[in-house]
Amino acid sequence: MSSPASDRSRSPLYVDLDGTLIATDTLWESICLLIRQQPLRALALPIWALGGKAALKTRIAEHVCPDASLLPYRPEIVDRLRAERAAGRTIVLATAAHERIARAVAEELDLFDRVLATSAERNLKGKAKLEAIREDAGGAPFAYVGDSQADLPIWAAAESALVVSASPSRSTDLAKRVRNPELLQTTTRPTGRFPALRALRPHQWAKNALIGAPLVLSHQALDLHRLVAVAVGFAAFCLVASAGYLVNDLLDIEADRRHSSKRTRPFAAGRLSIPHGLLMIALLLVAGGVLSVCFVSGAFTAMVAVYLAATLSYSLYLKERLFLDVLVLAGLYTHRVLAGGVAAGVEVSSWLLAFSVFFFLSLALVKRYVELLENYRPGVATISRRAYQVDDTGLVETMGISSGYLSVLVLGLYVSHDDVSSHYTNPELLWLVTPLMLYWISRVWLLARRGELAADPVVFAATDRVSYGIVVAIFAIGLGAALTGD
């Protein structure tokens, strides 16, 4: 990025906030923050919007304000502004964001001589912002840094126009309509195909393979009709689950920014815009609904809807409730198993449900355990959006290991049951699964205790060669036990 020019230091430099100084939109972030913190009050958003943008922003700002210290500032722009100010130039923050947000940003950066922002009377965008800038500059020449189509009238009136991350098409358009635009490229862009893909969390789709468990364990995996229904159900679940992940990330933007690794998530880092995320959510839900209704069954669609409702409840409220959060996570895993039974049209064994509850509760607890270890800081008792304290780490570990071992106990009781023996030619081989599961659960918790486990055990299992080996061994044991065909 070029250094400030001495011949322009006399004219004040007006700087846009949303999309320019920061790689996000504070209005959308405020809406997400309001929905998370005060969901009932957020129901009034449509009514507030009837009063116009200025009234909407003012009403929202009365209740919430994004943490200015956590916003994804564009380092190239901040460095440029610091250099300009060091050269003696007047820097003014001119933004359509509400003045409460603008003043918080100005206080955080300590870069601006004045602040022009939206108030209850005026939404400072486009021509309204231009009028405010002209009033502030007293009719003198000025320079302006912006990023959007709404900034065109301001650039056209400015002595010099600085444009942030302009696309090739916009650059061509600006060259025709603005005098000598200066393009300021940044490394952080608001949208993109790969951030969008990452936001879907495709690595988490492995969880939805649980939908196939009832079909396999009912010994009907070769039934083509049932197999196709389960496969389509798996796809529908993946789409709806990804929509749930997007909702969770939108509601957790600030919490993610406080997290050592989650701060790189697309929404938190400003690499994916919130409106883009909302469009993705709508498309995913429609696609998942069409697949489940048209190609599986109405009952399965209801199961998907229940899953979505539970996910939203978790994101909005339950994830901050002590122990309820892990029970819900374990329940969401078990719900996948139940949904698989509905998709395949087979009865889900009570043994499978009991095993699932204890096993997945152990995985949910190990996830919380790792988070507690990762976020441990001297003098810090809790972690963001969690009801656990650092002192709870030992108890969480004890509960998690106990729950994992209980799942193996259920597995052992299942293997020894007479009904199981009658379905296999060599049922005694199934006992070999229990030491494998004991080994895997013990290893996961040992690695977690050493700080060598990823925050999500599913991500760990998807990349761990030992886990793959255990899966292969269990599959081989199942083949050895061989269904008789009764």
N, C-alpha and C positions, 0 to 999 in steps of 0.2 A: 504494500500500500504506500502510496506516495506521501511525502512529508508535507506539512502545511506550507502554503506559499505566503511569503511576506507581504505581497501586494494585496492579499485578501484579508489580512488580519484586522483591518479597520472595520470591515462590515461584520455585523453579528452573524453567528452561525446558529440556525434553528434546527433542532434535532427531533425527529419523530421517535416514538417509543416502540409501539407494537410492530414487530417484523423488521425493525431497523436497528434500534439499540439492543433489543432482545429478540430472540428467535421464537416468539410465541405471541399470543394475543391475550392481554390481561382481562378483557371483558369475558371471553370464553373461560379463562381460568377462574375468574370470580364466580361465574355461574356454576362451574363444577365444584368449587369450594363451598358455595352455598348449599348445593344439593347434598354434599357429604355432611356438612356440619349442621344444617338446619333444613332437612328434607321437607318438613311440613310447610315451612315458610316459602320454600322454593316453588310450591304449588301456585303461589301468587305471581310468578314471573310473567305469564301471559297477560294478567291484568295490569301489571306495571308497564309492560311493553306498549299498552294502548296509549300511554302518556307520552310516547316518543323516546328516542334514544337517550336524551339527556336525563329524563325522569327515570328511565330504567337503570342507567348507570348509577344515578344518585341513590336510588332505593337499595340497589345491591351493595354499594359502598357503605351504606349505613350499617350493614350487618357483617360483611366480610371484606378482607383486603389481603391479596396475595403477599406472602413474605418477600420483601424486596431483596433480602440477602440471598434468597434461593433462586431467583429468576435466572434463566439462561442468557446471560449477557453475551453479546458478540465481542470477543476480545479484540478483534481488529478495529472495530468501531470505537470501543472504549480507548484503545491506545491512540487512535487518531485524534480523538477529542482531547485527551490529555496533552498531546503534542500541540494542538491548536491553542489550548488555554495557556500552556507554558510560553507560547509565542505572543501572548498578550491579547488573544481574541476573546470577545464576549461569546459565551455559549448559553443558549436558551433551550430548555426542554419544551417543545411544542407538540402536544399529543392530544388525541381524541379520548385517551383514557381519563377516568375520573381524577379530579385534582387530589383526592386522598391517596390514590395509587401513585400519581406523578410526584407528589411531594415525598412520599416514602422512598421512591427511586432516587430522587435528587439528594435526599439525606444520606442514602446508602453510598452513592458514588462520589458525592462532594465534588461535582464537576460543573454544575450549572449556576449561572448568575441569577437566572430568573426561571419561573415555571409558568407556562400557559397550558391550561388543561380544561377538560369538560367540567362544567358546573351544573347546578340544577336548572339554570336558565338557558344554557347554550351547549350544544354538542359540537366540540371543536374538531370538525372533520371537513376536508375539502375546502370549499369557498369560505366557510365560517372560520376555518383555521387561517386561511390567507388574510382575511380581514383582521383577525386578532394579531397576526404577525406584522401587518402594515401599521396597525395602531401602536404596537409595542416598539417598532423600529422608527416611528415618527416620520414615515415616508422615505426614509433613507434606504440605500441598497442593502440587500441581505443575501445570505446563502442558506440553502436548505438541504438537509439530508433526509431522504425518505425511501420508501420501497414499493409503494402500491399505486394502482391506477388512480386512486383518490388524491394522490399527491401531484398529479399532472398540472392543475392550475397553479399550484404553488411553485413548482419547478419553472413553469413558463414565466412567472413574474419575478423569479429570483435572479440575482446577479450571477450566481453560479449554482448549479444543480449537482448534488452528489447523490448517486443512485446505488442502493445496496442490492447486491446479488440479482442484477437484471438478467432475464433470459435473453437469448439472441433476438427473438422477435420483438421484445420490449425495447432492447437497445436500438434496433432499427427505427422503431416508432419514436423513441425519444430524440434520436438524431434529427428527425424531421420537425419536431414540435418544441424542442427545448434547446436553448443556446449552450453549446459546448458542455454537454453532460459529462460528469466524471463518474466512471463506474467503479464502485467499491465492492470487490468480490470477497466473500467470506467463506469459511470452511463449514459453517453450520447452516444448513438449508432447511426450510420449514417442512418440505414434503419430499417424498422419494419412494421408489418402488421397494428398495431393500429395507428401509425403516418400517414400511407398511408390513412387509413380510415378517419381520422380526416381531412386530407388535402382535401378530397373530399367534405367536408362540407355537410354531408347528412341532417343536420337540415335545410339547405337552400332549400332543395327540396320541402318544403311546398309551396314555391312561385309558383312552377310550377303547383299547383292545379288550378291556374287561367285558365289553358288550358280547364278545364271542365266547366267554367262559361258560355260560349255561348251555350253549349249543354243543360245545366240545364235551363237557362233563355229562351231558345227557346221552352221549354216544350217537348223535345224529348229525355229525359234521359233514357227512357225505350226502345229506339231503339237499339237493341243489336249490330248491325253492326256499328253504329256511336259510341256507347259506347266503343267497342273494339278498334276502331281507335283512340279515344281520350286517352284510357288507354296506348296504345302502344306509342302514341305521347308524353304522360307524361313521360314514361320511357326514350325515346330518348332525350327529353329535359333535363332530369336530368343528363344523361351521358354527353351531350355537355356542359351543365352549369358547371358541375364539372371540365371539361377540362378547361373552362374559368377561374374558380377559381384557378386552378393550375397555369395557365399562369400569372394571376394577382399576386399570391404569389411569383412566381419566379422573376417577375419584381420589386416587392416591398420588397425584402429581407431586404435591409438596412433601408427603411422607417419603416418596421414592427419592426425592432430591436430597433428603437427609441421610439416605442409606448409602453405604460404601460402594455397593455394586449396582443397586437398582436405579441409581441416579443417571445411568447411561441408557435407560429405557427411552424409546422414541419420544413419547409425550413429555417426560420429565426433562429430557435434554433439548427439547425444542426442534427435534428433527422430523416430527410429524405433527401437522396442525390438528387442532381439536375438531374443526368442521370436517376435515378429511376423515378423522376417526369416527365421527357420528355417521357419516355416509357409509363407511365400511360396516358399522354395526347394523345399520338398516339392511344392507345388502346381504350380510351373513345370515341374519334372522329370517329374511324372506326365502333365501336359498335353502336354509336348513328346514324351514317349515314346509316348503314345497316338496322337498325330498321325502320327508317323513309322512306327510299326508298322502301324497300320490303313489309312493312306492313301498311304503311299509304298512302302517295302519293308523287309525285314529287313536287307539289306545297308546301306541308308541309315541305319537305326537303329544299326547297328554303327559307322558313320562318326560319327554324333552322339555315341555313347558314347566313342569314341576322343578326340573333341574335348573332351568333358567331362573325361576323365581327364587330358588334357594341360593343360587349364585349371587343374585342381586341383593338379597337380604344379607348375605355374608359381607358383600362389599360395602353396603350402606351402614350396617349396624353390628352384625354378629362377630366380625373379625376383631372387634374391640372388647368383646365380652370374655372374661376369664373362663377357660376350659370349654365353653360353648363353641369357640372358634374351631378347636381341634375335633370336637364331636361332629360339627357340621362338615368339616373336610373329610372325615372318615365316612360320614353319611353320604357325601357326594360320590365317593368311590363306590360304596355299596349300591347306591342308586343306579350306577352304570350297569352293575351286574343284574339288578332287577329289570332295567330297561332292556337288557339283552335277552332276558327270558321272555319279555313281552314281544320283542321283535321276532324272535325265533318261534314263538308259540309253544314254549316248553316250560315246565314247572321248575322254579329255582329251588334247589335243595336247602333245607334249613341249616344243614351242615355248612354249605358254601356261604350262607349269609352270616353265620356265627364266626366263621374263619375270617371273612371279609371285615367285619366290624373290628375285631381285635387287631388284625394285621394292619389295616389302614389307619387305625388310631395310633399305632406305633409309628407309622410313617409320618403322620401329621405331627406327632410330638417330637420326632427327631428334627423335623423342619423348624419347629419353634426353638428347640434346643440349639441348633446351629445359629439361628438368628440371635439368640441371647449371647452366644459366644462371640459372634462377629461384631456385635454392637456394644460389647463391654468397653466402657471407658471409666477411668477413675472418677468418682464423684457423680456418675450418671446411674440412676437407679432403674429407669425404665427405657423402653424403646418406643419409637413413634408408632402410633395406632395399634398398640398391643397392650393388653392388660397385665402382662407378666413383668416381674421385676428380676433384676440380675440375681437376687438371692434365691429365686425360684429354680435356678438352673439344675440343682441337684435333684429336686423333687420331680421336675419334668423328665429328667433322665431316668429316674427310678420307675415312674409311671410308664414311660415309653418302652423300656426293656421288658417290664412285666407284661405289658399288653402284647408285645411281640411273641413272648414265650407262651402266653395263653393261646395265641392263634395256632401255635405248633401243637399244643395240647389238644385243641379241637381237631386238628388234622389227624393226630394219632387216634383219637376216639372214632373218627370217621373211618379210618383205615381198618380198625378192628371190628367195625359194625357188621353184623351178619348180612344186611342188605347189600353191602359193598362186595363182600366175598362171593355172593351169588352172581355177580355180573362180570367177574374176571376169572380167567383161567389160572392165573398165578397172582392172586391178590396179596400174597405175602411180600412180593417185590415192592409194593407201594410203601412199605415201612421205610424203604431207603430214602423216600422223599423227606421224612422228618429230620434226619441229621443234616441234610442239605439246607433245609429252611432254618434250622437252628444256627448253622454256620453263617448263612447270609445275614440273618438278623443281628447276630453277635458282631459280625464284621462291620456292618453298617454303623452300629453304635460305638464300636471301638474307634473307627475312623472319625466319627463325629466328635468324640471326646478329644481326639488328637488335633482337631481342627483341619482335617484332611477331606472332609465331605462337603460337596456342593450344597448350597442352601436348600435345594429341592432334591430329595432322594430319587425322584423319577429321572431327573437330569443325570444324576450320578449313575443310576442303573443303565440308562441308555448309552452311556459311554464307557462302562466298566466291563473289561473282558472277563473278569471272574464271574460277574452276574450273567453274562452271556453263556459261559460254560455251565453254570448251574441250571439255566433254563434248558439248555440242550440235554443235560443229564436227566432232568425231570421228564422231559419229553421221551427220552429213551426208556426210562423206567415205565412210563405209561404204555409205551408200545410193548414192553416186555410183559406187562400185566395183562395185555390183550383182552379185549371184550369178547365174551363167548358168543354173543348174538342171541341170547335168550330173550 
